[in-house]
Amino acid sequence: MKIKTVHILTETSSGSSLNRSSKLNILGTMLWALVIFILVNIVLSFADYTHEQHTGAYISCDCLTSTYKTAKPTPDIVLFGSSVMRKPFFLADCQHTNYITDYDHYCWSQTLQNILRHNGLEGSKVFNFAIDGEMVSDAFLINSKLLQGPKTPKWIVYGITPRDLIDNLFSNETRTPIFDRLFTIKDVWSSQSPLAIGISEKLNLLMEKSCFLYDKRKQIQNMFVSIYTDIKEQGFPKTISKLIKPQSNGEPYKPLTDQEAWEKSIEEYHKRYSTFNKMQFDKQSVLLTKFCEESRRKGINILLVNMPLTKENIDLLPKGVYRAYSDAIVKAGQLPGVNLLDLQNLNEFPKAAYCDTAHLNQQGAHRLEMIISDNLVSLDKQLTNSPKMELINDQYMTKTVANKQLNSNRKIGIVDGLASWWLTKAYYADSKAPEVVILGDSRFGALYGADAYVYNKTIDITGDHRCHVLERDVHGLLEKDWRVFVGALPRVSILDLLTMSQSLFSSEYKPKIVVLGFSPEDFVEQSDHSTQRSEASAFFSEYGGHDSALAANNALTKMQTREYSFKRDAADYIKGSSPLLLGKPFERLCPGEISINSGDGYAFYDDTDEYRKIYTKPFTGQLKSHLQKFDLLLSYLARQNIKVVAFDLPLYSRHKQLLTNNLCRAYVQGVMEVCRKNNADYIDLVNDWQAFNDKDFIDSTHLNLPGGLKLTRPIAFFVANKFHWKTFDQIYKSGCAGKVL
C-alpha cells in the first residue's frame, strides 16, 4: 500500500510537471509568435514606408513639410487645396519660368508671387501647400502642426471643391498620405484633436498607427482575393509566375490626348463621387469650420476660394450634394476673418480653360492667379478699414473704367505723337540707358502681351515699353537688376533698325546688349522701304543722334508736333485691329488709344496667302541687298561694343510651308555668316526651338499672349548666355530648350 501510494504521488507529480511544461511551451510559442508578428510588422512597415517615399503624394508631403519648416523668412501667403489647386499654379510657373523643380517637389508659386509684388504687395512670398488628394482634415493637420509661432503666415488661400469633403477613393480621412505622415499616436488621445471622436475611433486609430498588418488589412485582403481569382481563372503555375515576375505590356508611355484625359477624368470622379458618405462629409464640414476658427486665433486671414469645375464634373455628384457643399462653404465664409470667393458662378472659366473636368490648364491657371491676386491685393489694402470686404468678381470692370478715363483725356487735348516719338520718349526717360534693348517690328508686340498676361495689367504702348517678365527671368539667370526695353514699331525693315540704332545709341547712352528679331520675309520682300513708306526711317532720320538724355529730350520736344504726309497703302491696314500689332505707321497716338490687356490676342486670322507673293521670286537681288544692310547694322553695334543676339522669329505652320528649301538654305547661311563675322549670336526659333505651335499665333507671323510668354524664355536664356556662356547644346540638354508647357 505504501509503495502504491508512492507510485500514485509520483504519477501526480509527473502530470503536474508535464502540465507546467506544456504551458511554458505554449507561452514560449506565443511569445515567439508575438516576436515574429512584431518583426514582420516592422519589416513590412519599413518596406512599405520606403516604397511610399517614391510615390507622388508622399514625396510632396515630406518635401513641403521639411521646406516649410526651414523656410526663411516665413511665407506671407500659404495656399491649401488638392491637385485642383496645386496643378494650375505649377503649370503657370512652368510656362513662365524654368526655375522650378518637378511636380512632386514643387512648393513655391513664383508667378503669383511676381503678380502680387507687381500689383503692390511687395516682398510677398507664396508657399503652395496644396497636395494631390488633400482633404479638409489634411489641411487642418498642416495648419495645426506647422503654421504656428514664427511660422504663422499673414494669409491662407484655400481652394476648395466638393472632393475635399467627400472622396470614395479613401475609406476615410485616415487613409491619406498627409494624415499618415502628420497624425501621431499622441494625437489619438489628445483632447484638443477633433480628428478622433469616441473610444472606438480612438482604439481603431491606435491600432492603425501601431500595427502595420491591421492598418493594411484591406489591401492584404484585396491582394489575397486577387490571387485566388487569378488561380481560379489562370491556374496555379501562371499565377505564381505572375507574382514572381510581373508581366509588362512592353508599350512605351504615351501622353493622353485631350479627349482621353477628359474621359479618364470622368471615370475617376465617377468613382470618387459614386456614393455620398454623409458621415465623412459632416466630419469634413466640421473640420472646415475648425480650420477657419484656428486660423483666426493665430491672426491668419483667409481667402476661401470655391474652385471652378466643369458642368460634367458637377453632374457626377449625387443629387443634392453640391447644394450641401455650397451651404458648408458659405457657412465657413461667414466666420470672422474669412472671405469667400465663389469662382464657380463667375463665368470666367470656359471649357477651353480646363485640361480635364476638374483641373485648369495654363490659360485657366493664369486667369485663376490674376483673380486671386486682385482679390488679395484689394483685401490686404482694406484690411485695417473693414473686417469684411467686397471681392472683385469682375476683372474687366476696372479696365473699362480706366479706358473710359483714358478716352476722356484725349478730348481735353492730351499730348499725342507718332509711335516712334513715344518710343524715343520712353527710351530717354531715365538718366541711364536700359541694359537690354529689343529692336524689331510689331512681332515683338507679343512681349507687351506677356506682361499683360502674367501680371494682369493693361499695357499702354505709348508709355509702357519695359518687359517685366523678361526682367524677372534675366534676374533669375544673372542675378542682375537690368531693365529690358522693347523698341518695337509697326512695319520696320532691316535698314530701319540701323537708322534707329544710329539715332538712339551713343557712346554715353547705350545698352549692354541688343536683341534683334526678324523673319525670311524681311530679307526677300521686294517692296522698297523708303522714307515714303517707313515711319521709323522718316522719324529717326530727322531726329538724328544725341550724346546725352538731356539733348535727346530737348530735340524730342521739337519733334512732337512734326506732321508727316507720306503715302500709305492697304498693307498698312490689312491686319485688323489687334493691339498686339501696335497700330499703323504714321498714326498719331494718345495715351490709352492702343492698350493691350490680358484678354487680347486670341482671335486668329490666317493671312498666309498674303505672303505668297513675297516669296515668288526671292532671288532677285533683294536677299543679297538686305544681308548687306544687316551686315551694316551688326558692324555698327559691334563698333559701339554692344553685344547682339539675333532671333529668327517663329512662324505659323502654313507660313513655313511657303519657304522653299533653296530659299531657307540661302537665307540661313547668309544670316549665319553675317552674325559670325560680327560676333553676334543667331538663334533659329523656327527650326531649333520646338516650343511654339499654331495655337500661339494671332496670324501667320504674330504671336498671341501665351505665345509672347513663350518667346520671353529663349530671349532670357540667350541674353544671359552672352554674359555667362554656354553652348546651345548645353542649354538643350539641360532641358531648357523646347520644354515650354
ROKENU-898572 format. One line per 10 residues: number of its first residue (from 0); their letters; for each residue x, y, z of C-alpha. Coordinates in nm, 2 decimals. Layout:
N
NUM> A> X Y Z | ...;
END
This chain:
741
0> MKIKTVHILT> 0.00 0.00 0.00 | 0.28 0.24 0.08 | 0.45 0.15 -0.24 | 0.13 0.20 -0.42 | 0.08 0.54 -0.26 | 0.42 0.65 -0.35 | 0.35 0.54 -0.71 | 0.04 0.75 -0.72 | 0.21 1.05 -0.58 | 0.49 1.02 -0.83;
10> ETSSGSSLNR> 0.24 0.99 -1.12 | 0.06 1.30 -1.00 | 0.38 1.50 -0.96 | 0.48 1.39 -1.31 | 0.15 1.51 -1.46 | 0.18 1.84 -1.28 | 0.53 1.89 -1.42 | 0.41 1.79 -1.76 | 0.13 2.04 -1.74 | 0.36 2.32 -1.64;
20> SSKLNILGTM> 0.60 2.23 -1.92 | 0.31 2.23 -2.17 | 0.20 2.57 -2.05 | 0.56 2.70 -2.08 | 0.58 2.56 -2.43 | 0.26 2.73 -2.53 | 0.37 3.06 -2.37 | 0.70 3.03 -2.54 | 0.53 2.97 -2.87 | 0.30 3.26 -2.82;
30> LWALVIFILV> 0.60 3.49 -2.73 | 0.78 3.37 -3.04 | 0.47 3.43 -3.25 | 0.44 3.77 -3.10 | 0.81 3.85 -3.17 | 0.77 3.72 -3.52 | 0.45 3.92 -3.56 | 0.62 4.24 -3.44 | 0.92 4.18 -3.66 | 0.70 4.11 -3.96;
40> NIVLSFADYT> 0.52 4.44 -3.89 | 0.84 4.63 -3.85 | 0.99 4.49 -4.17 | 0.68 4.53 -4.38 | 0.62 4.88 -4.23 | 0.97 4.98 -4.33 | 0.94 4.83 -4.68 | 0.61 5.00 -4.73 | 0.75 5.33 -4.60 | 1.04 5.30 -4.83;
50> HEQHTGAYIS> 0.81 5.23 -5.12 | 0.59 5.52 -5.03 | 0.89 5.76 -5.03 | 0.89 5.71 -5.41 | 0.52 5.78 -5.47 | 0.40 6.13 -5.56 | 0.18 6.24 -5.27 | 0.42 6.11 -5.00 | 0.71 6.28 -5.17 | 0.51 6.61 -5.19;
60> CDCLTSTYKT> 0.41 6.58 -4.82 | 0.76 6.52 -4.70 | 0.92 6.78 -4.92 | 0.67 7.05 -4.85 | 0.68 6.98 -4.47 | 1.06 7.00 -4.45 | 1.08 7.30 -4.68 | 0.82 7.50 -4.49 | 0.99 7.43 -4.15 | 1.32 7.57 -4.28;
70> AKPTPDIVLF> 1.19 7.85 -4.50 | 1.33 8.19 -4.41 | 1.17 8.43 -4.40 | 0.83 8.27 -4.32 | 0.60 8.28 -4.63 | 0.34 8.56 -4.62 | 0.08 8.36 -4.81 | 0.01 7.98 -4.79 | -0.20 7.80 -5.05 | -0.41 7.50 -4.95;
80> GSSVMRKPFF> -0.61 7.25 -5.15 | -0.59 6.94 -5.36 | -0.44 6.89 -5.71 | -0.72 7.12 -5.83 | -0.53 7.39 -5.66 | -0.17 7.25 -5.70 | -0.17 7.18 -6.07 | -0.27 7.52 -6.21 | 0.00 7.71 -6.01 | 0.25 7.45 -6.12;
90> LADCQHTNYI> 0.15 7.49 -6.49 | 0.16 7.87 -6.46 | 0.52 7.85 -6.32 | 0.63 7.60 -6.58 | 0.51 7.83 -6.86 | 0.66 8.14 -6.70 | 1.00 8.01 -6.58 | 1.22 7.71 -6.57 | 1.35 7.78 -6.22 | 1.12 7.53 -6.05;
100> TDYDHYCWSQ> 1.16 7.17 -5.95 | 0.95 6.88 -6.07 | 0.58 6.85 -5.98 | 0.63 6.63 -5.67 | 0.88 6.88 -5.51 | 0.70 7.19 -5.63 | 0.63 7.43 -5.33 | 0.67 7.80 -5.43 | 0.43 7.98 -5.66 | 0.66 8.22 -5.84;
110> TLQNILRHNG> 0.41 8.36 -6.09 | 0.15 8.45 -5.83 | 0.43 8.59 -5.62 | 0.55 8.81 -5.90 | 0.20 8.93 -5.99 | 0.13 9.02 -5.63 | 0.46 9.22 -5.60 | 0.39 9.39 -5.93 | 0.04 9.49 -5.80 | 0.17 9.64 -5.48;
120> LEGSKVFNFA> 0.22 9.36 -5.23 | 0.60 9.40 -5.21 | 0.80 9.12 -5.05 | 0.52 8.87 -5.07 | 0.64 8.50 -5.06 | 0.38 8.24 -5.16 | 0.41 7.88 -5.04 | 0.20 7.61 -5.21 | 0.08 7.35 -4.95 | -0.18 7.21 -5.19;
130> IDGEMVSDAF> -0.12 6.83 -5.23 | -0.28 6.58 -5.45 | -0.57 6.41 -5.27 | -0.57 6.66 -4.98 | -0.89 6.67 -4.78 | -1.01 6.93 -4.53 | -0.88 6.71 -4.24 | -0.53 6.72 -4.40 | -0.54 7.10 -4.43 | -0.65 7.11 -4.06;
140> LINSKLLQGP> -0.35 6.89 -3.96 | -0.10 7.10 -4.16 | -0.24 7.42 -4.02 | -0.24 7.30 -3.66 | 0.10 7.13 -3.67 | 0.31 7.36 -3.89 | 0.15 7.70 -3.92 | 0.23 7.82 -3.57 | 0.45 8.06 -3.38 | 0.72 8.22 -3.60;
150> KTPKWIVYGI> 0.59 8.01 -3.89 | 0.25 8.18 -3.90 | 0.17 8.34 -4.24 | -0.04 8.65 -4.29 | -0.28 8.49 -4.54 | -0.42 8.15 -4.62 | -0.57 8.10 -4.97 | -0.78 7.78 -4.96 | -0.90 7.65 -5.29 | -1.18 7.40 -5.21;
160> TPRDLIDNLF> -1.40 7.16 -5.41 | -1.66 6.90 -5.31 | -1.40 6.63 -5.34 | -1.22 6.78 -5.04 | -1.52 6.68 -4.83 | -1.62 6.36 -5.00 | -1.39 6.11 -5.17 | -1.48 5.74 -5.21 | -1.13 5.65 -5.31 | -1.04 5.69 -4.94;
170> SNETRTPIFD> -1.25 5.48 -4.70 | -1.20 5.77 -4.45 | -0.97 6.06 -4.39 | -0.71 5.84 -4.21 | -0.60 5.69 -4.54 | -0.44 6.00 -4.70 | -0.06 6.04 -4.72 | -0.08 6.37 -4.51 | -0.27 6.20 -4.23 | -0.03 5.91 -4.24;
180> RLFTIKDVWS> 0.27 6.14 -4.20 | 0.14 6.40 -3.96 | -0.11 6.23 -3.73 | 0.07 6.05 -3.45 | -0.03 5.81 -3.17 | 0.00 6.11 -2.93 | -0.28 6.28 -3.13 | -0.51 5.99 -3.07 | -0.56 6.07 -2.70 | -0.53 6.45 -2.74;
190> SQSPLAIGIS> -0.85 6.62 -2.61 | -0.77 6.91 -2.85 | -0.79 6.70 -3.17 | -1.13 6.68 -3.34 | -0.99 6.40 -3.57 | -1.06 6.11 -3.33 | -1.41 6.12 -3.17 | -1.53 5.84 -2.95 | -1.35 5.55 -2.79 | -1.40 5.31 -3.08;
200> EKLNLLMEKS> -1.25 5.55 -3.32 | -0.96 5.62 -3.09 | -0.89 5.25 -3.05 | -0.91 5.20 -3.42 | -0.66 5.48 -3.49 | -0.43 5.35 -3.22 | -0.42 5.00 -3.39 | -0.37 5.15 -3.73 | -0.08 5.37 -3.61 | 0.09 5.09 -3.42;
210> CFLYDKRKQI> 0.02 4.77 -3.62 | 0.10 4.76 -3.99 | -0.09 4.44 -4.07 | -0.40 4.59 -3.91 | -0.35 4.92 -4.09 | -0.32 4.75 -4.43 | -0.58 4.48 -4.36 | -0.80 4.58 -4.66 | -0.51 4.59 -4.90 | -0.40 4.25 -4.78;
220> QNMFVSIYTD> -0.75 4.11 -4.81 | -0.78 4.25 -5.16 | -0.44 4.10 -5.26 | -0.55 3.75 -5.14 | -0.88 3.79 -5.32 | -0.69 3.89 -5.64 | -0.45 3.59 -5.61 | -0.75 3.35 -5.55 | -0.92 3.49 -5.86 | -0.61 3.45 -6.07;
230> IKEQGFPKTI> -0.56 3.09 -5.96 | -0.92 3.01 -6.04 | -0.90 3.17 -6.38 | -0.54 3.11 -6.49 | -0.42 2.82 -6.28 | -0.16 2.79 -6.00 | 0.16 2.79 -6.22 | 0.07 3.11 -6.41 | -0.03 3.29 -6.10 | 0.30 3.21 -5.92;
240> SKLIKPQSNG> 0.49 3.31 -6.23 | 0.30 3.64 -6.24 | 0.38 3.71 -5.87 | 0.75 3.63 -5.91 | 0.79 3.82 -6.24 | 0.52 4.07 -6.31 | 0.45 4.10 -6.69 | 0.50 4.43 -6.86 | 0.29 4.53 -7.16 | 0.61 4.64 -7.33;
250> EPYKPLTDQE> 0.44 4.96 -7.46 | 0.61 5.30 -7.41 | 0.43 5.56 -7.22 | 0.21 5.78 -7.44 | 0.07 6.11 -7.32 | -0.31 6.12 -7.31 | -0.49 6.31 -7.58 | -0.73 6.59 -7.47 | -1.03 6.35 -7.53 | -0.86 6.07 -7.34;
260> AWEKSIEEYH> -0.78 6.30 -7.04 | -1.14 6.42 -7.03 | -1.28 6.06 -7.04 | -1.03 5.94 -6.78 | -1.13 6.23 -6.55 | -1.50 6.15 -6.58 | -1.42 5.78 -6.49 | -1.21 5.89 -6.19 | -1.45 6.13 -6.05 | -1.74 5.89 -6.10;
270> KRYSTFNKMQ> -1.56 5.66 -5.86 | -1.49 5.95 -5.61 | -1.85 6.06 -5.61 | -2.02 5.72 -5.65 | -2.19 5.73 -5.31 | -2.25 6.00 -5.06 | -2.07 5.92 -4.74 | -2.27 6.15 -4.51 | -2.06 6.07 -4.20 | -1.74 6.17 -4.39;
280> FDKQSVLLTK> -1.90 6.48 -4.53 | -2.03 6.60 -4.19 | -1.69 6.54 -4.03 | -1.50 6.73 -4.30 | -1.76 7.02 -4.28 | -1.69 7.05 -3.90 | -1.32 7.04 -3.97 | -1.35 7.32 -4.22 | -1.51 7.54 -3.96 | -1.24 7.43 -3.71;
290> FCEESRRKGI> -0.97 7.51 -3.97 | -1.11 7.87 -4.01 | -1.15 7.93 -3.64 | -0.80 7.81 -3.55 | -0.65 8.03 -3.83 | -0.83 8.33 -3.69 | -0.70 8.26 -3.34 | -0.35 8.27 -3.48 | -0.43 8.60 -3.66 | -0.43 8.45 -4.01;
300> NILLVNMPLT> -0.67 8.59 -4.27 | -0.84 8.35 -4.50 | -0.94 8.37 -4.86 | -1.17 8.07 -4.91 | -1.20 8.00 -5.29 | -1.47 7.79 -5.43 | -1.27 7.65 -5.72 | -1.44 7.63 -6.06 | -1.54 7.29 -6.20 | -1.69 7.19 -6.53;
310> KENIDLLPKG> -2.06 7.11 -6.56 | -1.96 6.75 -6.65 | -1.78 6.71 -6.31 | -2.06 6.86 -6.10 | -2.32 6.64 -6.28 | -2.13 6.33 -6.15 | -2.22 6.43 -5.79 | -2.52 6.26 -5.62 | -2.83 6.47 -5.62 | -2.82 6.75 -5.36;
320> VYRAYSDAIV> -2.45 6.71 -5.27 | -2.33 7.02 -5.44 | -2.60 7.22 -5.26 | -2.49 7.07 -4.93 | -2.13 7.15 -5.01 | -2.22 7.51 -5.11 | -2.41 7.56 -4.78 | -2.10 7.43 -4.59 | -1.85 7.67 -4.75 | -2.10 7.96 -4.72;
330> KAGQLPGVNL> -2.13 7.89 -4.35 | -1.75 7.89 -4.32 | -1.73 8.21 -4.52 | -1.95 8.39 -4.27 | -1.69 8.34 -3.99 | -1.48 8.64 -3.88 | -1.17 8.69 -4.09 | -1.29 8.45 -4.37 | -1.36 8.59 -4.72 | -1.54 8.36 -4.96;
340> LDLQNLNEFP> -1.46 8.40 -5.33 | -1.70 8.19 -5.55 | -1.54 8.12 -5.88 | -1.79 7.86 -5.99 | -2.05 8.13 -6.06 | -1.81 8.38 -6.20 | -1.83 8.25 -6.56 | -1.46 8.33 -6.62 | -1.36 7.98 -6.69 | -1.50 7.83 -7.02;
350> KAAYCDTAHL> -1.44 7.47 -7.11 | -1.13 7.57 -7.30 | -0.97 7.67 -6.97 | -0.96 7.31 -6.84 | -0.73 7.02 -6.92 | -0.99 6.77 -6.78 | -1.33 6.80 -6.59 | -1.17 6.94 -6.28 | -0.82 7.08 -6.34 | -0.74 7.41 -6.51;
360> NQQGAHRLEM> -0.49 7.43 -6.79 | -0.23 7.70 -6.85 | -0.49 7.95 -6.98 | -0.72 7.89 -6.68 | -0.42 7.89 -6.44 | -0.32 8.24 -6.53 | -0.68 8.36 -6.51 | -0.71 8.20 -6.16 | -0.39 8.37 -6.05 | -0.50 8.70 -6.17;
370> IISDNLVSLD> -0.83 8.69 -5.99 | -0.67 8.57 -5.67 | -0.41 8.84 -5.70 | -0.66 9.12 -5.74 | -0.87 9.00 -5.45 | -0.57 8.95 -5.22 | -0.44 9.30 -5.30 | -0.78 9.45 -5.25 | -0.84 9.27 -4.92 | -0.49 9.34 -4.79;
380> KQLTNSPKME> -0.52 9.72 -4.86 | -0.86 9.74 -4.69 | -0.77 9.51 -4.40 | -0.74 9.78 -4.15 | -1.05 9.97 -4.26 | -1.31 9.70 -4.29 | -1.33 9.34 -4.15 | -1.54 9.22 -4.44 | -1.45 9.35 -4.79 | -1.64 9.32 -5.12;
390> LINDQYMTKT> -1.45 9.09 -5.35 | -1.36 9.18 -5.71 | -1.55 8.93 -5.92 | -1.55 9.13 -6.25 | -1.19 9.17 -6.37 | -1.29 9.38 -6.67 | -1.49 9.64 -6.47 | -1.17 9.82 -6.36 | -1.03 9.81 -6.71 | -1.35 9.95 -6.86;
400> VANKQLNSNR> -1.34 10.24 -6.61 | -0.98 10.30 -6.69 | -1.03 10.30 -7.06 | -1.32 10.55 -7.03 | -1.10 10.78 -6.83 | -0.82 10.75 -7.09 | -1.05 10.82 -7.38 | -1.19 11.13 -7.20 | -0.83 11.25 -7.16 | -0.80 11.28 -7.53;
410> KIGIVDGLAS> -1.10 11.50 -7.56 | -0.94 11.76 -7.33 | -0.62 11.78 -7.55 | -0.38 11.54 -7.40 | -0.04 11.50 -7.58 | -0.03 11.29 -7.89 | 0.25 11.17 -8.12 | 0.38 10.90 -8.35 | 0.47 10.56 -8.21 | 0.83 10.64 -8.29;
420> WWLTKAYYAD> 0.81 10.96 -8.08 | 0.66 10.77 -7.78 | 0.92 10.50 -7.81 | 1.20 10.76 -7.81 | 1.05 10.94 -7.51 | 1.03 10.62 -7.31 | 1.39 10.52 -7.40 | 1.53 10.85 -7.27 | 1.30 10.86 -6.96 | 1.59 10.77 -6.72;
430> SKAPEVVILG> 1.93 10.92 -6.68 | 2.08 10.57 -6.75 | 2.02 10.37 -7.06 | 1.84 10.03 -7.03 | 2.08 9.74 -7.02 | 1.88 9.53 -7.27 | 1.71 9.68 -7.58 | 1.49 9.47 -7.81 | 1.45 9.61 -8.16 | 1.21 9.48 -8.42;
440> DSRFGALYGA> 0.87 9.52 -8.58 | 0.52 9.45 -8.44 | 0.60 9.08 -8.39 | 0.77 9.19 -8.06 | 0.43 9.33 -7.96 | 0.38 8.99 -7.80 | 0.63 9.08 -7.54 | 0.40 9.35 -7.42 | 0.13 9.09 -7.42 | 0.34 8.86 -7.20;
450> DAYVYNKTID> 0.34 9.13 -6.93 | -0.04 9.18 -6.97 | -0.09 8.81 -6.95 | 0.13 8.73 -6.64 | 0.07 9.05 -6.44 | -0.30 9.10 -6.54 | -0.22 9.46 -6.63 | -0.32 9.69 -6.91 | -0.02 9.79 -7.13 | -0.04 10.13 -7.29;
460> ITGDHRCHVL> 0.20 10.12 -7.58 | 0.26 10.49 -7.56 | 0.42 10.47 -7.22 | 0.49 10.10 -7.13 | 0.80 9.99 -7.31 | 0.96 9.76 -7.05 | 0.91 9.38 -7.03 | 0.89 9.29 -6.66 | 0.86 8.92 -6.74 | 1.19 8.93 -6.91;
470> ERDVHGLLEK> 1.35 9.14 -6.64 | 1.24 8.87 -6.38 | 1.39 8.59 -6.59 | 1.72 8.77 -6.66 | 1.74 8.84 -6.29 | 1.69 8.47 -6.22 | 1.97 8.38 -6.46 | 2.22 8.66 -6.40 | 2.12 8.79 -6.06 | 2.13 9.14 -6.21;
480> DWRVFVGALP> 1.85 9.41 -6.19 | 1.86 9.50 -6.56 | 1.59 9.69 -6.74 | 1.46 9.54 -7.06 | 1.33 9.80 -7.31 | 1.11 9.69 -7.60 | 1.17 9.91 -7.91 | 0.90 9.76 -8.14 | 0.73 9.96 -8.42 | 0.49 9.86 -8.69;
490> RVSILDLLTM> 0.64 9.77 -9.03 | 1.01 9.83 -8.98 | 1.28 9.70 -9.21 | 1.64 9.59 -9.15 | 1.76 9.93 -9.27 | 1.51 10.10 -9.03 | 1.68 9.90 -8.74 | 2.01 10.05 -8.85 | 1.86 10.40 -8.86 | 1.71 10.35 -8.51;
500> SQSLFSSEYK> 2.03 10.22 -8.36 | 2.24 10.51 -8.50 | 1.98 10.76 -8.36 | 1.93 10.61 -8.02 | 2.27 10.46 -7.92 | 2.56 10.69 -7.84 | 2.88 10.64 -7.65 | 2.73 10.79 -7.34 | 2.38 10.64 -7.36 | 2.36 10.28 -7.49;
510> PKIVVLGFSP> 2.26 9.93 -7.38 | 2.49 9.64 -7.30 | 2.31 9.41 -7.54 | 2.06 9.44 -7.83 | 1.81 9.17 -7.92 | 1.71 9.17 -8.29 | 1.41 8.99 -8.44 | 1.33 8.91 -8.80 | 1.20 8.65 -9.04 | 1.28 8.55 -9.40;
520> EDFVEQSDHS> 1.02 8.80 -9.54 | 1.24 9.08 -9.41 | 1.52 8.97 -9.63 | 1.33 8.89 -9.95 | 1.04 9.14 -9.97 | 1.07 9.33 -10.29 | 0.89 9.65 -10.18 | 1.12 9.95 -10.13 | 1.11 10.07 -9.77 | 1.18 10.43 -9.85;
530> TQRSEASAFF> 1.10 10.73 -9.63 | 0.77 10.75 -9.82 | 0.68 10.42 -9.66 | 0.86 10.37 -9.33 | 0.77 10.58 -9.02 | 1.08 10.47 -8.84 | 1.31 10.58 -9.13 | 1.13 10.92 -9.16 | 1.13 11.00 -8.79 | 1.47 10.88 -8.68;
540> SEYGGHDSAL> 1.65 11.02 -8.99 | 1.53 11.36 -8.90 | 1.57 11.31 -8.52 | 1.94 11.22 -8.56 | 2.17 11.11 -8.28 | 2.24 11.28 -7.94 | 2.51 11.23 -7.68 | 2.30 11.27 -7.37 | 1.95 11.21 -7.25 | 1.90 11.59 -7.19;
550> AANNALTKMQ> 1.99 11.68 -7.55 | 1.78 11.39 -7.68 | 1.47 11.51 -7.48 | 1.52 11.87 -7.60 | 1.52 11.75 -7.96 | 1.22 11.53 -7.89 | 1.01 11.82 -7.78 | 1.06 11.99 -8.12 | 0.97 11.66 -8.30 | 0.64 11.61 -8.12;
560> TREYSFKRDA> 0.43 11.83 -8.35 | 0.60 11.74 -8.67 | 0.35 11.64 -8.93 | 0.41 11.37 -9.19 | 0.22 11.33 -9.52 | 0.37 11.00 -9.65 | 0.18 10.77 -9.87 | 0.02 10.47 -9.71 | -0.12 10.16 -9.89 | -0.36 9.88 -9.80;
570> ADYIKGSSPL> -0.08 9.67 -9.64 | -0.07 9.92 -9.35 | -0.43 9.84 -9.26 | -0.48 9.48 -9.37 | -0.40 9.32 -9.03 | -0.71 9.42 -8.85 | -0.73 9.59 -8.51 | -0.55 9.37 -8.26 | -0.35 9.59 -8.03 | -0.06 9.34 -8.05;
580> LLGKPFERLC> 0.00 9.48 -8.40 | 0.09 9.81 -8.24 | -0.12 10.03 -8.47 | -0.05 10.17 -8.81 | 0.26 10.36 -8.95 | 0.24 10.74 -8.91 | -0.07 10.72 -8.68 | -0.07 10.98 -8.41 | -0.15 10.82 -8.08 | -0.29 10.94 -7.75;
590> PGEISINSGD> -0.23 10.75 -7.42 | -0.50 10.48 -7.39 | -0.57 10.47 -7.76 | -0.39 10.13 -7.81 | -0.38 9.92 -7.50 | -0.31 9.55 -7.45 | -0.48 9.36 -7.17 | -0.49 9.00 -7.05 | -0.79 8.92 -7.27 | -0.64 9.03 -7.60;
600> GYAFYDDTDE> -0.49 8.84 -7.88 | -0.67 8.51 -7.90 | -0.87 8.57 -8.23 | -0.68 8.41 -8.52 | -0.67 8.53 -8.88 | -0.48 8.32 -9.13 | -0.31 8.57 -9.36 | -0.06 8.32 -9.51 | -0.18 8.38 -9.86 | -0.09 8.75 -9.84;
610> YRKIYTKPFT> 0.28 8.64 -9.80 | 0.27 8.41 -10.10 | 0.37 8.69 -10.35 | 0.66 8.79 -10.13 | 0.83 8.45 -10.18 | 0.75 8.41 -10.55 | 1.09 8.55 -10.68 | 1.31 8.56 -10.37 | 1.64 8.57 -10.56 | 1.60 8.89 -10.75;
620> GQLKSHLQKF> 1.88 9.06 -10.55 | 1.67 9.15 -10.25 | 1.82 8.88 -10.03 | 2.18 9.00 -10.10 | 2.08 9.36 -10.06 | 1.91 9.30 -9.72 | 2.21 9.09 -9.60 | 2.44 9.38 -9.68 | 2.22 9.62 -9.47 | 2.21 9.35 -9.19;
630> DLLLSYLARQ> 2.59 9.35 -9.20 | 2.59 9.73 -9.17 | 2.36 9.71 -8.87 | 2.57 9.44 -8.69 | 2.90 9.61 -8.76 | 2.77 9.94 -8.62 | 2.66 9.77 -8.30 | 2.99 9.59 -8.28 | 3.18 9.92 -8.31 | 2.97 10.05 -8.02;
640> NIKVVAFDLP> 3.07 9.75 -7.81 | 2.71 9.64 -7.79 | 2.65 9.26 -7.77 | 2.39 9.12 -8.01 | 2.16 8.82 -8.01 | 1.96 8.79 -8.34 | 1.64 8.58 -8.34 | 1.47 8.42 -8.64 | 1.12 8.46 -8.50 | 0.87 8.17 -8.51;
650> LYSRHKQLLT> 0.61 8.13 -8.79 | 0.27 7.97 -8.83 | 0.30 7.62 -8.99 | 0.13 7.72 -9.32 | 0.36 8.02 -9.35 | 0.66 7.80 -9.31 | 0.54 7.58 -9.60 | 0.58 7.88 -9.83 | 0.95 7.87 -9.78 | 1.14 7.66 -10.03;
660> NNLCRAYVQG> 1.44 7.46 -9.93 | 1.67 7.67 -10.16 | 1.54 7.99 -10.00 | 1.58 7.86 -9.65 | 1.93 7.74 -9.72 | 2.04 8.06 -9.88 | 1.87 8.28 -9.61 | 2.00 8.09 -9.31 | 2.36 8.06 -9.44 | 2.36 8.43 -9.53;
670> VMEVCRKNNA> 2.23 8.54 -9.19 | 2.47 8.30 -9.00 | 2.77 8.42 -9.19 | 2.69 8.79 -9.12 | 2.63 8.71 -8.75 | 2.96 8.50 -8.73 | 3.15 8.79 -8.89 | 3.02 9.04 -8.63 | 3.04 8.81 -8.32 | 2.66 8.81 -8.29;
680> DYIDLVNDWQ> 2.46 8.50 -8.18 | 2.20 8.37 -8.43 | 1.91 8.17 -8.28 | 1.67 7.99 -8.51 | 1.33 7.98 -8.33 | 1.16 7.84 -8.64 | 1.36 7.51 -8.65 | 1.57 7.47 -8.34 | 1.33 7.58 -8.07 | 1.03 7.34 -8.07;
690> AFNDKDFIDS> 0.82 7.52 -7.81 | 0.58 7.70 -8.04 | 0.26 7.56 -8.20 | -0.02 7.70 -8.42 | -0.22 7.79 -8.11 | 0.03 8.05 -8.02 | -0.04 8.28 -8.31 | -0.30 8.55 -8.40 | -0.19 8.54 -8.76 | 0.08 8.37 -8.96;
700> THLNLPGGLK> 0.37 8.58 -8.81 | 0.24 8.74 -8.49 | 0.22 8.56 -8.15 | -0.07 8.59 -7.91 | -0.02 8.65 -7.53 | 0.07 8.29 -7.43 | 0.30 8.28 -7.74 | 0.46 8.60 -7.63 | 0.52 8.45 -7.29 | 0.69 8.15 -7.46;
710> LTRPIAFFVA> 0.91 8.39 -7.65 | 1.05 8.55 -7.34 | 1.22 8.22 -7.24 | 1.47 8.19 -7.53 | 1.53 8.56 -7.52 | 1.62 8.55 -7.15 | 1.84 8.24 -7.19 | 2.04 8.37 -7.48 | 2.08 8.72 -7.34 | 2.21 8.57 -7.02;
720> NKFHWKTFDQ> 2.44 8.34 -7.21 | 2.62 8.64 -7.37 | 2.74 8.72 -7.02 | 2.76 8.36 -6.88 | 2.84 8.15 -7.18 | 2.70 7.81 -7.26 | 2.66 7.63 -7.59 | 2.32 7.58 -7.74 | 2.37 7.20 -7.69 | 2.43 7.25 -7.32;
730> IYKSGCAGKV> 2.11 7.46 -7.29 | 1.91 7.20 -7.48 | 2.05 6.91 -7.28 | 1.97 7.09 -6.95 | 1.60 7.08 -7.05 | 1.56 7.45 -7.12 | 1.51 7.44 -7.49 | 1.17 7.34 -7.62 | 1.02 7.25 -7.29 | 0.76 7.52 -7.26;
740> L> 0.44 7.35 -7.13;
END
